[in-house]
Amino acid sequence: MSPSPIAPRIIVRDLDAAVRFYEEAFGFRTRYILRTASGEALHAELDYEGTTLILGVESERRGARSPAALQGTPVGLYVSVPDVDSHRERLRRFPAATVRLEPTTVYWGERIYAMFDPEGHWWTFATRLEELSPEEIQRRAIAVGAGV
């Protein structure tokens, strides 16, 4: 399978642990893990519903820094799932994850929850509840005072 036209690449400190977490907590499937001759994990490609997620290991030399090294992350990953509530329930088995927003229904017609994974990456999981026009989303945003 070829990778997605655009594939996020996230940097982690412990690639093997991150792969295990994404498989077990989120349901990703590992395509492959690239290792050095000594067996150290350098790069992995994961798949979720036909979308590629690339993991790279932190490296000062290459300027690849994890959220821990940056003391935060400016990037979030937004993932559509069939049932956000059951997805959140599955995550309860992983106490290293930090949920920042429990499942809630939002004005743009989705039910979402948001969390940080053990590496510090910000994830939002969403289930579409209704199809809305941009005009209706705008109307609802103003009605709830979004951005204020």
DRENZANU-409108 format. One line per 4 residues: their letters; for each residue x, y, z of N, C-alpha, C. Coordinates in nm, 2 decimals. Layout:
N
a	X,Y,Z,X,Y,Z,X,Y,Z; ...
% end
This chain:
148
msps	0.08,-0.12,0.00,0.00,0.00,0.00,0.09,0.12,0.00; 0.06,0.22,-0.09,0.14,0.34,-0.09,0.09,0.44,0.02; 0.18,0.52,0.07,0.14,0.61,0.17,0.04,0.72,0.13; -0.03,0.78,0.22,-0.12,0.88,0.19,-0.05,1.00,0.12
piap	-0.13,1.08,0.04,-0.07,1.19,-0.03,0.00,1.29,0.07; -0.06,1.31,0.18,0.00,1.39,0.29,0.00,1.30,0.41; 0.11,1.28,0.47,0.12,1.19,0.59,0.19,1.26,0.70; 0.12,1.28,0.81,0.19,1.35,0.92,0.31,1.26,0.97
riiv	0.42,1.33,1.01,0.53,1.26,1.07,0.55,1.33,1.20; 0.54,1.24,1.30,0.56,1.29,1.44,0.69,1.23,1.50; 0.75,1.31,1.58,0.88,1.27,1.64,0.85,1.22,1.79; 0.91,1.11,1.82,0.89,1.04,1.95,1.03,1.01,2.01
rdld	1.03,1.00,2.14,1.16,0.96,2.21,1.17,0.81,2.21; 1.07,0.73,2.23,1.07,0.59,2.23,0.98,0.53,2.12; 1.04,0.50,2.01,0.96,0.46,1.89,0.89,0.33,1.92; 0.95,0.23,1.97,0.88,0.10,2.00,0.76,0.12,2.09
aavr	0.78,0.20,2.20,0.67,0.22,2.29,0.56,0.30,2.23; 0.59,0.40,2.14,0.49,0.47,2.07,0.41,0.38,1.98; 0.48,0.30,1.91,0.41,0.20,1.81,0.31,0.12,1.89; 0.36,0.06,2.00,0.27,-0.02,2.09,0.14,0.06,2.13
fyee	0.17,0.18,2.18,0.06,0.26,2.23,-0.04,0.29,2.11; 0.01,0.33,2.00,-0.08,0.37,1.89,-0.16,0.25,1.84; -0.10,0.13,1.84,-0.17,0.01,1.80,-0.28,-0.03,1.90; -0.24,-0.03,2.03,-0.33,-0.08,2.13,-0.44,0.02,2.17
afgf	-0.40,0.14,2.18,-0.50,0.25,2.23,-0.58,0.30,2.11; -0.52,0.32,1.99,-0.59,0.38,1.89,-0.63,0.29,1.77; -0.58,0.17,1.77,-0.61,0.08,1.66,-0.53,0.09,1.53; -0.42,0.16,1.54,-0.33,0.17,1.42,-0.27,0.03,1.39
rtry	-0.23,0.01,1.27,-0.17,-0.11,1.22,-0.03,-0.07,1.17; 0.07,-0.15,1.22,0.21,-0.12,1.17,0.24,-0.17,1.04; 0.28,-0.09,0.95,0.33,-0.13,0.81,0.47,-0.19,0.82; 0.56,-0.11,0.89,0.69,-0.16,0.91,0.77,-0.07,1.00
ilrt	0.87,-0.12,1.06,0.96,-0.04,1.15,1.10,-0.06,1.09; 1.17,0.05,1.06,1.31,0.05,1.01,1.40,0.05,1.13; 1.50,-0.04,1.14,1.59,-0.05,1.25,1.74,-0.04,1.20; 1.82,0.00,1.29,1.97,0.00,1.27,2.02,-0.14,1.27
asge	2.14,-0.16,1.24,2.20,-0.29,1.24,2.20,-0.35,1.38; 2.21,-0.26,1.48,2.20,-0.31,1.62,2.06,-0.32,1.68; 1.96,-0.30,1.59,1.82,-0.32,1.63,1.75,-0.20,1.68; 1.81,-0.08,1.69,1.74,0.04,1.74,1.64,0.09,1.64
alha	1.52,0.12,1.68,1.41,0.16,1.59,1.44,0.31,1.55; 1.43,0.34,1.42,1.46,0.47,1.37,1.34,0.54,1.31; 1.25,0.45,1.25,1.14,0.51,1.16,1.03,0.40,1.16; 0.91,0.44,1.16,0.80,0.35,1.15,0.69,0.41,1.06
eldy	0.62,0.33,0.99,0.50,0.37,0.92,0.38,0.29,0.97; 0.28,0.36,1.01,0.15,0.30,1.07,0.04,0.34,0.97; -0.07,0.26,0.98,-0.19,0.28,0.90,-0.31,0.29,0.99; -0.40,0.38,0.96,-0.53,0.39,1.02,-0.63,0.42,0.91
egtt	-0.71,0.32,0.88,-0.82,0.34,0.78,-0.76,0.40,0.65; -0.64,0.35,0.60,-0.59,0.39,0.48,-0.50,0.52,0.48; -0.49,0.58,0.60,-0.41,0.70,0.62,-0.28,0.66,0.69; -0.17,0.72,0.64,-0.04,0.69,0.70,0.00,0.78,0.81
lilg	0.06,0.73,0.91,0.12,0.81,1.02,0.27,0.76,1.02; 0.36,0.86,1.01,0.50,0.82,1.01,0.56,0.87,1.15; 0.63,0.78,1.21,0.70,0.81,1.33,0.85,0.81,1.31; 0.91,0.92,1.36,1.06,0.93,1.36,1.11,0.94,1.50
vese	1.23,0.90,1.52,1.29,0.90,1.65,1.36,1.04,1.67; 1.35,1.09,1.79,1.42,1.22,1.82,1.56,1.21,1.79; 1.61,1.32,1.73,1.76,1.33,1.70,1.80,1.48,1.70; 1.88,1.52,1.79,1.93,1.66,1.79,2.01,1.69,1.66
rrga	2.09,1.59,1.62,2.17,1.61,1.50,2.08,1.65,1.38; 1.97,1.59,1.36,1.88,1.62,1.25,1.78,1.73,1.28; 1.78,1.77,1.40,1.68,1.88,1.44,1.54,1.82,1.46; 1.53,1.69,1.48,1.40,1.63,1.50,1.38,1.62,1.65
rspa	1.28,1.70,1.70,1.26,1.71,1.84,1.12,1.67,1.88; 1.11,1.60,1.99,0.98,1.55,2.04,0.91,1.66,2.12; 0.78,1.65,2.15,0.71,1.74,2.23,0.78,1.76,2.37; 0.84,1.66,2.42,0.91,1.67,2.55,1.03,1.77,2.54
alqg	1.10,1.76,2.43,1.22,1.85,2.41,1.17,1.99,2.38; 1.06,2.00,2.32,1.00,2.14,2.28,0.92,2.19,2.40; 0.89,2.11,2.50,0.80,2.15,2.61,0.66,2.19,2.56; 0.61,2.10,2.47,0.48,2.12,2.42,0.48,2.09,2.27
tpvg	0.36,2.11,2.21,0.35,2.08,2.07,0.26,2.18,2.00; 0.30,2.24,1.89,0.22,2.33,1.82,0.12,2.26,1.72; 0.13,2.13,1.71,0.05,2.06,1.61,-0.04,1.96,1.68; -0.16,1.95,1.62,-0.26,1.85,1.67,-0.30,1.76,1.56
lyvs	-0.33,1.64,1.59,-0.38,1.54,1.49,-0.53,1.52,1.51; -0.61,1.53,1.41,-0.76,1.52,1.42,-0.80,1.40,1.34; -0.86,1.30,1.41,-0.89,1.17,1.35,-1.03,1.14,1.36; -1.09,1.10,1.25,-1.23,1.06,1.25,-1.24,0.91,1.29
vpdv	-1.33,0.88,1.38,-1.35,0.74,1.42,-1.50,0.71,1.42; -1.54,0.59,1.40,-1.68,0.55,1.39,-1.77,0.59,1.52; -1.71,0.57,1.64,-1.78,0.60,1.76,-1.69,0.65,1.86; -1.69,0.79,1.88,-1.60,0.85,1.97,-1.61,0.81,2.11
dshr	-1.73,0.78,2.16,-1.75,0.74,2.30,-1.68,0.60,2.32; -1.70,0.51,2.23,-1.63,0.38,2.26,-1.48,0.39,2.24; -1.44,0.48,2.15,-1.29,0.50,2.14,-1.24,0.56,2.27; -1.31,0.65,2.33,-1.26,0.71,2.46,-1.26,0.60,2.57
erlr	-1.37,0.51,2.57,-1.37,0.41,2.67,-1.25,0.31,2.65; -1.21,0.28,2.53,-1.09,0.20,2.51,-0.97,0.26,2.57; -0.96,0.39,2.56,-0.84,0.46,2.60,-0.83,0.46,2.76; -0.93,0.43,2.83,-0.93,0.42,2.98,-0.83,0.32,3.02
rfpa	-0.79,0.22,2.94,-0.69,0.12,2.98,-0.55,0.17,2.97; -0.53,0.30,2.93,-0.40,0.35,2.91,-0.38,0.48,2.99; -0.35,0.46,3.12,-0.34,0.58,3.21,-0.23,0.68,3.18; -0.13,0.64,3.09,-0.03,0.73,3.05,-0.08,0.84,2.96
atvr	-0.20,0.82,2.90,-0.26,0.92,2.82,-0.34,1.02,2.91; -0.33,1.15,2.86,-0.40,1.26,2.94,-0.51,1.31,2.86; -0.63,1.28,2.91,-0.75,1.34,2.84,-0.77,1.48,2.88; -0.79,1.57,2.79,-0.81,1.71,2.81,-0.95,1.76,2.79
lept	-1.03,1.68,2.71,-1.17,1.71,2.69,-1.24,1.58,2.67; -1.33,1.55,2.77,-1.41,1.43,2.76,-1.51,1.45,2.64; -1.56,1.33,2.59,-1.65,1.34,2.47,-1.76,1.45,2.49; -1.78,1.53,2.39,-1.88,1.64,2.39,-1.92,1.66,2.25
tvyw	-2.05,1.71,2.24,-2.10,1.74,2.11,-2.07,1.89,2.08; -2.02,1.92,1.96,-1.98,2.06,1.93,-2.06,2.11,1.82; -2.06,2.24,1.80,-2.15,2.32,1.71,-2.12,2.28,1.57; -2.01,2.23,1.53,-1.99,2.20,1.39,-2.04,2.06,1.35
geri	-2.12,2.00,1.44,-2.19,1.87,1.40,-2.11,1.75,1.43; -2.01,1.75,1.52,-1.94,1.63,1.56,-1.94,1.61,1.71; -1.91,1.49,1.75,-1.88,1.46,1.89,-1.73,1.43,1.90; -1.66,1.50,1.99,-1.52,1.49,1.99,-1.47,1.47,2.14
yamf	-1.35,1.42,2.15,-1.27,1.43,2.27,-1.12,1.45,2.23; -1.05,1.51,2.33,-0.91,1.55,2.30,-0.82,1.50,2.41; -0.70,1.46,2.37,-0.60,1.40,2.47,-0.46,1.42,2.42; -0.37,1.41,2.52,-0.23,1.40,2.49,-0.18,1.26,2.51
dpeg	-0.10,1.21,2.41,-0.05,1.07,2.42,0.07,1.07,2.52; 0.13,0.96,2.55,0.24,0.95,2.64,0.36,1.03,2.59; 0.38,1.05,2.46,0.49,1.13,2.41,0.46,1.28,2.41; 0.34,1.32,2.44,0.30,1.46,2.44,0.24,1.51,2.31
hwwt	0.20,1.43,2.22,0.13,1.47,2.10,-0.02,1.49,2.13; -0.08,1.59,2.07,-0.21,1.63,2.09,-0.30,1.57,1.99; -0.40,1.49,2.03,-0.49,1.42,1.94,-0.64,1.46,1.97; -0.72,1.48,1.87,-0.86,1.50,1.88,-0.92,1.39,1.80
fatr	-1.02,1.32,1.86,-1.09,1.21,1.79,-1.24,1.26,1.77; -1.30,1.24,1.66,-1.43,1.29,1.63,-1.51,1.19,1.55; -1.64,1.20,1.58,-1.75,1.13,1.50,-1.84,1.23,1.45; -1.86,1.23,1.32,-1.96,1.32,1.25,-2.10,1.28,1.29
leel	-2.18,1.37,1.34,-2.32,1.35,1.37,-2.41,1.40,1.27; -2.37,1.51,1.20,-2.46,1.57,1.10,-2.37,1.64,1.00; -2.42,1.65,0.88,-2.36,1.72,0.77,-2.41,1.86,0.77; -2.32,1.96,0.78,-2.37,2.10,0.79,-2.30,2.18,0.68
spee	-2.37,2.28,0.63,-2.30,2.37,0.54,-2.21,2.47,0.61; -2.11,2.53,0.54,-2.03,2.63,0.61,-2.11,2.74,0.67; -2.22,2.78,0.61,-2.30,2.89,0.66,-2.37,2.85,0.79; -2.41,2.72,0.80,-2.47,2.68,0.92,-2.37,2.67,1.04
iqrr	-2.25,2.62,1.00,-2.14,2.61,1.10,-2.11,2.75,1.15; -2.10,2.85,1.06,-2.08,2.99,1.10,-2.19,3.04,1.19; -2.31,3.02,1.15,-2.43,3.06,1.23,-2.42,3.01,1.37; -2.39,2.88,1.38,-2.38,2.81,1.52,-2.26,2.86,1.60
aiav	-2.15,2.89,1.53,-2.03,2.94,1.60,-2.06,3.08,1.66; -2.13,3.16,1.59,-2.17,3.29,1.64,-2.27,3.28,1.76; -2.36,3.19,1.74,-2.46,3.16,1.85,-2.40,3.12,1.98; -2.30,3.04,1.97,-2.23,2.99,2.10,-2.12,3.08,2.14
gagv	-2.09,3.18,2.06,-1.98,3.27,2.10,-1.84,3.21,2.08; -1.83,3.13,1.98,-1.70,3.07,1.95,-1.59,3.17,1.92; -1.48,3.16,1.97,-1.37,3.25,1.94,-1.37,3.38,2.03; -1.47,3.39,2.12,-1.48,3.51,2.20,-1.40,3.49,2.33
% end
